[in-house]
Amino acid sequence: MRFKMRFKGWFVFLLIMAFLLTSCSGNRTPNTETTDFYTGSEGVRMQIENGAPPPRIYYYQDIGSKDYNKFDLAVDIHNVGASWTKGGIYISGYDPSLINIEGINIPKTKGGFFSYCSGGIDFNKLVSLKHLFAQISCMFPDGSGFDAGASGEGGSAGVSKLLNLLGLCHGETCPEINLNYDWTTGSFSVDLSDFSFDVLRNGRALMILLDQIKFDRFNGKQFFLAPDNYDYPGGESTVISFPGEVKSWPTGLDHTDVSFLFTTCYAYTTYATPTVCIDPDPFSQNEKACYAGQIDMKSTQGAPVAITSISQENSPKSVIFTIQVRNVGPGKVINPLHLELCSPYYPGRLGLEDLDVVFVGDIRMSGSDKRLRCSPDNNAIRLRDGRGQITCTYDLEYATAKSAYKAPLIIELWYGYSETQRRDVRIKRAS
């Protein structure tokens, strides 16, 4: 009897332990009711697949099939941050006379590519999707490839497809979008008043603005991934592969070491809604619901660029916010409008003026459609040693209110980001 009771106790204990181990392991979908998505300092996580490339590759010269000289380069791309992203993967660092990688064409002389796509943004006009489309300057800049009638109007199925990808509409519910093309100025406009800027957060607006940037234009492979948020818990991921082949071998060479560089370049955003104190009567001695001061952000916001603190100064007519940002990831910050220059095959170079540029894509008080005024007025933050700041002013909208109150401040930063990983491989002649 004692043996049975002891056996029963051990059985219950093992059953409980098995349940605990099962519940604590595996790739579980996060509970959206308890998970904080706007945390962490990563955006796109890049991981080189094991065995792709293998640590050693053999070259067979005197053999009928060339399949023995082939290998794969593969990268797992996972959007673990809180922003939509569009980007590309590039492979470089190898000798193109020795190795051929499918899809990578390296001209032997200057040229061989056409110019990259670069646009401009007037942030003071970014109020709705209508204004956003009106600023697309890279879309068919010379009018070529745009199916327009004599009146200069045409439809754009590609825009509807992009809205579908961004979750702004679904399938047949996507609206018919007519773009108006001005042949004189070479610019587009669109009448889509049903969408407000609120639905374009978490990188959607930036993805639309950069729609015509093509990361495969300079030997890259493009990806477009949803964020880790309430709609896509865990974030979206994909595997991108580059088939390779050892195509030639110099006489007298027994082996050689090759370094493959894997570079990812992508557009990303940082979104935060800190609670600030709006005090229209800052010098009053009356009891207040809140007091203006410095807000230290206690965590990062699910992105490689973080808002670290916000200090504010109140006056009877306005509130001045000084916002501190920092690059908290391991990579480089790039002007998002010049992301195509990130390619190691671009026939030029990524200049200092293109690095460490972060834009304030949106900043406004919650519930307001009016952007705050920022200095500098191009809404650009230049990072130095990974840190930067910008000053923005909120003109009080409720002039008769004299009581201090708390309110969310909506901030979205726009930038490009790049990281590089290295994999060393030895290639040995086998025959």
C-alpha positions as CSV (number, residue, x, y, z in Angstrom):
1,M,0.0,0.0,0.0
2,R,2.8,2.4,0.9
3,F,4.5,1.6,-2.4
4,K,1.3,2.4,-4.3
5,M,0.9,5.7,-2.6
6,R,4.6,6.6,-3.2
7,F,4.3,5.6,-6.8
8,K,1.1,7.7,-7.2
9,G,2.8,10.7,-5.6
10,W,5.8,10.5,-8.0
11,F,3.4,10.1,-10.9
12,V,1.5,13.3,-10.0
13,F,4.8,15.1,-9.5
14,L,6.2,14.0,-12.9
15,L,2.9,14.9,-14.6
16,I,3.1,18.5,-13.2
17,M,6.7,18.9,-14.2
18,A,5.9,17.7,-17.7
19,F,3.1,20.2,-17.9
20,L,5.4,23.0,-16.7
21,L,8.2,22.1,-19.1
22,T,5.7,21.9,-22.0
23,S,4.2,25.3,-21.2
24,C,7.6,27.0,-20.9
25,S,9.1,25.7,-24.2
26,G,8.4,25.9,-27.8
27,N,7.5,28.8,-30.0
28,R,4.3,30.0,-28.5
29,T,2.2,32.8,-29.8
30,P,2.4,35.8,-27.4
31,N,-0.7,36.6,-25.4
32,T,-1.8,39.9,-26.8
33,E,-3.5,40.8,-23.5
34,T,-0.3,40.6,-21.4
35,T,2.5,41.2,-23.9
36,D,4.1,44.7,-24.3
37,F,5.0,45.0,-28.0
38,Y,6.7,48.4,-27.8
39,T,9.8,47.2,-26.0
40,G,13.2,46.0,-27.1
41,S,16.0,47.5,-29.2
42,E,15.8,45.3,-32.3
43,G,14.1,46.0,-35.6
44,V,15.0,43.4,-38.2
45,R,16.9,40.4,-36.9
46,M,19.3,38.7,-39.4
47,Q,20.5,35.2,-38.8
48,I,22.8,33.3,-41.3
49,E,21.4,29.8,-41.7
50,N,23.6,26.9,-40.5
51,G,25.4,25.3,-43.4
52,A,24.5,28.0,-45.8
53,P,27.3,28.6,-46.5
54,P,29.1,25.6,-45.1
55,P,32.5,26.1,-43.4
56,R,34.3,24.4,-46.3
57,I,33.5,24.3,-50.0
58,Y,35.2,22.0,-52.5
59,Y,36.0,22.8,-56.1
60,Y,35.9,19.9,-58.6
61,Q,37.5,20.7,-62.0
62,D,37.7,17.3,-63.7
63,I,34.1,16.1,-63.1
64,G,31.2,16.0,-65.5
65,S,28.5,17.8,-63.4
66,K,29.0,21.3,-62.0
67,D,26.5,20.7,-59.2
68,Y,29.4,19.6,-56.9
69,N,30.7,23.2,-57.2
70,K,27.5,24.8,-56.1
71,F,26.5,26.0,-52.6
72,D,23.8,28.1,-51.0
73,L,23.9,31.3,-49.0
74,A,20.7,31.7,-46.9
75,V,19.6,34.3,-44.3
76,D,16.6,34.2,-42.0
77,I,15.1,37.7,-41.7
78,H,12.7,38.3,-38.8
79,N,11.0,41.5,-37.9
80,V,11.0,41.4,-34.1
81,G,10.3,45.1,-33.6
82,A,7.1,47.2,-33.6
83,S,7.3,48.8,-37.1
84,W,6.4,47.7,-40.6
85,T,9.6,47.4,-42.6
86,K,10.8,47.2,-46.2
87,G,14.4,46.4,-47.0
88,G,17.0,44.3,-48.8
89,I,19.8,41.8,-48.3
90,Y,23.1,42.1,-50.0
91,I,26.0,39.6,-50.3
92,S,29.5,41.0,-50.9
93,G,33.2,40.5,-49.9
94,Y,33.9,37.7,-52.3
95,D,36.0,37.6,-55.5
96,P,33.5,37.7,-58.5
97,S,36.1,36.2,-60.8
98,L,36.2,33.1,-58.6
99,I,32.6,32.9,-57.4
100,N,29.3,33.5,-59.1
101,I,26.2,34.2,-57.0
102,E,22.9,34.0,-58.8
103,G,21.2,37.4,-59.3
104,I,24.3,39.5,-58.6
105,N,25.6,41.2,-61.7
106,I,28.8,43.2,-61.1
107,P,29.9,45.4,-64.0
108,K,33.6,45.3,-64.8
109,T,33.6,49.0,-65.7
110,K,31.9,52.0,-64.3
111,G,28.2,52.3,-64.8
112,G,25.9,49.4,-65.6
113,F,23.2,50.7,-63.2
114,F,20.7,53.5,-63.4
115,S,20.4,56.1,-60.7
116,Y,18.8,55.4,-57.4
117,C,15.4,56.7,-56.3
118,S,15.5,59.6,-53.8
119,G,12.6,61.8,-52.7
120,G,11.9,64.8,-50.5
121,I,9.4,65.3,-47.7
122,D,7.5,68.3,-46.6
123,F,6.6,67.2,-43.1
124,N,4.3,70.1,-42.5
125,K,1.9,68.7,-45.1
126,L,1.8,65.1,-43.8
127,V,-1.7,65.2,-42.4
128,S,-3.5,62.4,-44.3
129,L,-2.9,59.7,-46.9
130,K,-3.9,62.2,-49.5
131,H,-1.1,64.5,-48.6
132,L,1.3,61.6,-48.4
133,F,0.7,60.5,-51.9
134,A,1.0,64.0,-53.2
135,Q,4.6,64.0,-52.0
136,I,5.8,60.9,-53.8
137,S,8.5,62.2,-56.1
138,C,10.2,59.0,-57.1
139,M,7.1,57.3,-58.7
140,F,7.7,57.4,-62.5
141,P,9.6,60.7,-62.2
142,D,9.6,61.2,-66.0
143,G,6.1,59.9,-66.5
144,S,7.4,56.7,-68.2
145,G,5.6,53.5,-67.3
146,F,2.5,55.4,-66.0
147,D,-0.7,54.4,-67.8
148,A,-2.4,57.8,-68.0
149,G,-5.1,59.1,-70.4
150,A,-5.1,62.3,-72.3
151,S,-6.3,64.1,-69.2
152,G,-3.3,62.9,-67.2
153,E,-5.3,60.7,-65.0
154,G,-4.9,57.0,-64.4
155,G,-5.5,54.2,-61.9
156,S,-2.9,52.5,-59.7
157,A,-3.4,48.9,-58.8
158,G,0.0,48.8,-57.2
159,V,-1.1,51.3,-54.6
160,S,-4.2,49.2,-53.7
161,K,-2.0,46.2,-53.4
162,L,0.3,48.1,-51.0
163,L,-2.6,49.2,-48.9
164,N,-3.7,45.5,-48.7
165,L,-0.2,44.5,-47.6
166,L,-0.2,47.1,-44.9
167,G,-3.6,45.9,-43.6
168,L,-5.4,49.1,-44.5
169,C,-7.9,47.2,-46.6
170,H,-8.5,43.6,-47.5
171,G,-8.8,42.1,-50.9
172,E,-11.9,43.3,-52.7
173,T,-12.5,46.0,-50.1
174,C,-9.5,47.9,-51.3
175,P,-10.7,51.2,-52.9
176,E,-10.2,52.1,-56.5
177,I,-7.4,54.7,-56.2
178,N,-6.9,57.2,-59.0
179,L,-3.6,59.1,-59.2
180,N,-3.5,62.4,-60.9
181,Y,-0.2,63.0,-62.7
182,D,0.9,66.6,-63.5
183,W,3.0,66.3,-66.7
184,T,4.4,69.8,-66.1
185,T,5.8,69.3,-62.6
186,G,6.2,65.5,-62.8
187,S,4.3,65.1,-59.5
188,F,1.3,63.0,-58.4
189,S,-1.7,63.7,-56.2
190,V,-4.5,61.5,-55.0
191,D,-7.9,62.2,-53.5
192,L,-8.3,59.7,-50.7
193,S,-9.9,61.6,-47.9
194,D,-11.3,58.5,-46.1
195,F,-7.9,57.8,-44.6
196,S,-6.4,59.8,-41.8
197,F,-2.9,59.8,-40.5
198,D,-3.9,57.7,-37.5
199,V,-4.2,54.6,-39.6
200,L,-0.7,55.1,-41.0
201,R,1.3,54.7,-37.8
202,N,3.9,52.1,-37.1
203,G,5.7,52.6,-40.4
204,R,2.8,52.4,-42.7
205,A,3.2,56.0,-43.9
206,L,6.9,55.5,-44.4
207,M,6.3,52.3,-46.4
208,I,4.0,54.2,-48.7
209,L,6.4,57.1,-49.1
210,L,9.3,54.7,-50.0
211,D,7.2,52.4,-52.2
212,Q,9.3,53.2,-55.3
213,I,12.6,52.4,-53.6
214,K,13.7,49.0,-55.0
215,F,16.3,47.1,-53.0
216,D,16.9,44.7,-55.9
217,R,18.0,47.6,-58.1
218,F,21.6,47.2,-57.0
219,N,22.0,43.4,-56.6
220,G,19.9,43.0,-53.5
221,K,16.9,40.8,-52.6
222,Q,14.0,42.6,-51.2
223,F,11.7,41.8,-48.2
224,F,8.6,43.4,-46.8
225,L,7.6,42.3,-43.3
226,A,4.8,43.0,-40.8
227,P,5.8,44.0,-37.2
228,D,5.5,42.3,-33.9
229,N,2.2,43.8,-32.7
230,Y,-1.4,43.0,-31.8
231,D,-2.2,42.0,-35.4
232,Y,0.9,40.0,-36.0
233,P,2.1,38.6,-32.7
234,G,5.7,37.5,-33.0
235,G,6.4,39.5,-36.2
236,E,6.7,38.2,-39.7
237,S,9.8,36.4,-41.0
238,T,11.2,35.0,-44.3
239,V,14.2,33.1,-45.5
240,I,16.2,34.7,-48.4
241,S,18.7,32.5,-50.3
242,F,21.5,33.2,-52.8
243,P,22.6,30.2,-54.8
244,G,26.3,30.3,-55.5
245,E,28.9,28.4,-57.5
246,V,32.7,28.2,-57.6
247,K,33.1,29.0,-61.3
248,S,36.8,29.0,-61.9
249,W,40.1,28.1,-60.2
250,P,43.6,29.4,-60.7
251,T,46.4,27.0,-61.5
252,G,48.6,26.2,-58.5
253,L,46.1,27.3,-55.8
254,D,45.4,24.6,-53.3
255,H,42.9,26.5,-51.2
256,T,41.7,30.0,-50.4
257,D,39.7,31.7,-47.6
258,V,36.7,33.8,-48.6
259,S,34.7,36.2,-46.4
260,F,31.0,36.6,-47.3
261,L,29.5,39.8,-45.9
262,F,25.7,39.8,-45.4
263,T,24.3,43.3,-45.2
264,T,20.7,44.2,-44.4
265,C,19.3,47.7,-45.1
266,Y,15.8,48.5,-44.2
267,A,13.4,51.4,-43.4
268,Y,12.0,51.5,-39.9
269,T,10.1,53.7,-37.4
270,T,10.1,54.2,-33.7
271,Y,6.7,55.0,-32.1
272,A,6.0,56.3,-28.6
273,T,3.2,57.9,-26.8
274,P,4.6,59.4,-23.5
275,T,2.2,61.2,-21.2
276,V,3.1,64.8,-20.8
277,C,1.7,67.6,-18.6
278,I,0.0,70.5,-20.4
279,D,-0.2,73.5,-18.1
280,P,-1.8,76.7,-19.5
281,D,-1.1,78.6,-16.3
282,P,2.4,77.4,-15.3
283,F,2.9,80.2,-12.7
284,S,-0.3,79.5,-10.7
285,Q,0.1,78.4,-7.2
286,N,-3.2,76.4,-7.3
287,E,-3.3,72.6,-6.8
288,K,-2.5,71.0,-10.1
289,A,-3.3,67.6,-11.6
290,C,0.3,67.3,-12.9
291,Y,3.6,69.3,-13.1
292,A,5.8,69.7,-16.1
293,G,9.3,68.2,-16.0
294,Q,11.5,65.7,-17.6
295,I,10.2,62.3,-18.7
296,D,12.8,59.6,-18.7
297,M,11.7,56.8,-21.0
298,K,12.1,53.6,-18.9
299,S,12.5,51.3,-21.8
300,T,13.2,51.2,-25.5
301,Q,10.3,51.2,-28.0
302,G,10.7,48.0,-30.0
303,A,13.2,49.6,-32.5
304,P,16.9,50.2,-32.9
305,V,16.5,53.9,-32.4
306,A,15.0,54.9,-29.1
307,I,13.5,58.0,-27.5
308,T,15.4,58.2,-24.2
309,S,13.9,61.3,-22.6
310,I,11.7,64.3,-23.1
311,S,12.0,67.6,-21.2
312,Q,9.3,70.3,-21.4
313,E,8.9,74.0,-20.7
314,N,5.4,75.4,-20.3
315,S,4.3,79.0,-21.1
316,P,0.8,80.5,-21.1
317,K,0.6,80.0,-24.9
318,S,2.8,77.0,-25.7
319,V,4.7,74.0,-24.5
320,I,8.3,73.4,-25.7
321,F,9.4,69.8,-25.8
322,T,13.1,68.8,-26.2
323,I,13.3,65.2,-27.3
324,Q,16.4,63.1,-26.9
325,V,17.0,60.1,-29.2
326,R,19.7,57.5,-29.4
327,N,20.9,54.6,-31.6
328,V,20.5,51.7,-29.2
329,G,21.2,49.0,-31.8
330,P,24.5,47.6,-33.2
331,G,24.0,49.0,-36.7
332,K,24.2,52.3,-38.7
333,V,21.4,54.8,-39.1
334,I,20.9,56.0,-42.7
335,N,18.7,58.7,-44.2
336,P,15.6,56.6,-45.3
337,L,15.3,58.6,-48.5
338,H,18.7,57.4,-49.6
339,L,18.5,53.7,-48.6
340,E,19.4,52.4,-52.1
341,L,22.9,53.8,-51.6
342,C,23.3,51.2,-48.8
343,S,24.1,48.6,-51.5
344,P,27.8,47.7,-51.6
345,Y,27.3,47.6,-55.4
346,Y,26.0,51.2,-55.8
347,P,28.5,53.0,-58.2
348,G,29.2,55.7,-55.6
349,R,29.5,55.8,-51.9
350,L,27.3,56.4,-48.9
351,G,28.5,59.8,-47.8
352,L,28.6,61.3,-44.3
353,E,25.6,63.4,-45.2
354,D,23.5,60.2,-45.6
355,L,24.5,58.7,-42.3
356,D,23.0,59.3,-38.8
357,V,19.8,61.1,-40.1
358,V,16.5,60.5,-38.2
359,F,13.3,62.3,-39.3
360,V,10.4,63.1,-37.0
361,G,7.8,61.6,-39.2
362,D,5.0,62.7,-37.0
363,I,4.6,64.5,-33.7
364,R,1.3,65.8,-32.4
365,M,-0.9,65.7,-29.3
366,S,-3.3,62.8,-29.1
367,G,-6.6,63.7,-30.8
368,S,-5.2,66.6,-32.8
369,D,-4.6,66.8,-36.5
370,K,-2.1,69.6,-36.2
371,R,1.6,68.8,-36.2
372,L,3.9,70.4,-33.7
373,R,6.4,73.0,-35.0
374,C,9.9,71.6,-34.8
375,S,13.4,73.1,-35.1
376,P,15.1,72.5,-37.5
377,D,12.1,72.9,-39.7
378,N,13.0,70.0,-41.9
379,N,12.3,67.7,-38.9
380,A,15.7,66.1,-39.2
381,I,17.8,64.9,-36.2
382,R,21.5,64.6,-36.8
383,L,23.1,62.0,-34.5
384,R,26.5,62.5,-33.1
385,D,28.1,59.6,-31.3
386,G,24.8,57.9,-31.7
387,R,22.8,60.6,-29.9
388,G,20.7,63.6,-31.0
389,Q,17.9,65.9,-30.1
390,I,15.1,68.1,-31.6
391,T,12.9,70.8,-30.1
392,C,9.2,70.9,-30.9
393,T,6.6,73.4,-29.9
394,Y,2.9,72.8,-29.2
395,D,0.7,75.9,-29.4
396,L,-2.1,75.5,-26.9
397,E,-5.4,74.8,-28.5
398,Y,-7.7,75.3,-25.5
399,A,-7.0,78.9,-24.7
400,T,-9.6,79.3,-22.0
401,A,-8.4,76.2,-20.1
402,K,-6.4,77.2,-17.0
403,S,-6.1,73.8,-15.3
404,A,-3.1,71.5,-15.9
405,Y,-3.9,68.1,-17.4
406,K,-2.1,65.0,-18.6
407,A,-2.2,64.1,-22.3
408,P,-0.4,61.6,-24.6
409,L,2.2,63.1,-27.0
410,I,2.4,61.0,-30.2
411,I,5.9,60.7,-31.7
412,E,7.0,58.7,-34.7
413,L,10.7,58.7,-35.9
414,W,11.6,57.6,-39.4
415,Y,15.0,56.3,-40.5
416,G,16.9,53.7,-42.4
417,Y,19.0,51.0,-40.6
418,S,21.9,48.8,-41.7
419,E,23.7,45.8,-40.2
420,T,26.4,43.5,-41.5
421,Q,27.4,40.0,-40.5
422,R,30.4,38.0,-41.7
423,R,30.8,34.3,-42.5
424,D,34.3,32.9,-43.3
425,V,34.6,30.0,-45.7
426,R,37.5,27.9,-46.9
427,I,37.4,26.8,-50.5
428,K,39.7,23.8,-51.3
429,R,40.5,22.2,-54.6
430,A,39.4,18.6,-54.6
431,S,40.4,17.5,-58.1
